[in-house]
Amino acid sequence: MTQNVLLTGFEPFDKDPLNPSWEVARALDGWQPAAMDGACTVRAVQLPCVFGDAIARLEQAVAQWQPTLVICLGLAGGRTEITPERVAINVDDARIPDNAGRQPVDTAVHAGGPAAYFSTLPIKAMVRDMRAQGVPAAVSNTAGTFVCNHIFYALMHHLATGTGGVRGGFIHVPTLPELAALHPGMPSMALATQVRGLQVAIETALAHQTDVREVGGALH
Ligand code: PCA
């Protein structure tokens, strides 16, 4: 029986014609990491960029695919590297409306939930291995307070309160060159590089149950 890795990306938002996070996820749909010898398959699912609805879609996908590993992706326009996120906080504080016009300000993702959850992905090992394969990467210490942090928190809450054993986390990706061309001055990373980075990150996450301790993996 094959085990599943659930990889989500978001639909476009904020007037962009596409969302790199979904382009990366869908490029990897059906991919089987060579190291797992056909025993593991990536399942890509697109999430709406809508507070609340994104959580419902994610929980549906987890129930459908019963993954052993969940990685949610999102766009962080302006970043130059692929950035595994360290921590999700229990805050929704939207700078712009989401795709349904919702704009929560200073509310909780889950009322009564803990202030924060840490990623259970080996974030520094992933950064180390992506860099070793020529893909710019760094640990990020904030996923913001928009829909990406919202889904990251909801994922970790779902996994922490579930039957156990499933690891997960969130990775922000830079924008793509064709989108950067619409936002002069914005840095970008080619789709092929991003896809390669995620392949390495997934293989590392499958191979390492615990993280390495290493200096210099984080954004400053
Ligand atoms: N990026 C946004 C939400 C969807 C996405 O791809 C964020 O960083 O919150």
Boltz pocket constraint, residues with backbone or C-beta under 6 A from the ligand:
constraints:
  - pocket:
      binder: B
      contacts: [[A, 10], [A, 11], [A, 13], [A, 19], [A, 21], [A, 49], [A, 73], [A, 74], [A, 75], [A, 76], [A, 143], [A, 144], [A, 145], [A, 146], [A, 147], [A, 148], [A, 149]]
      max_distance: 6.0
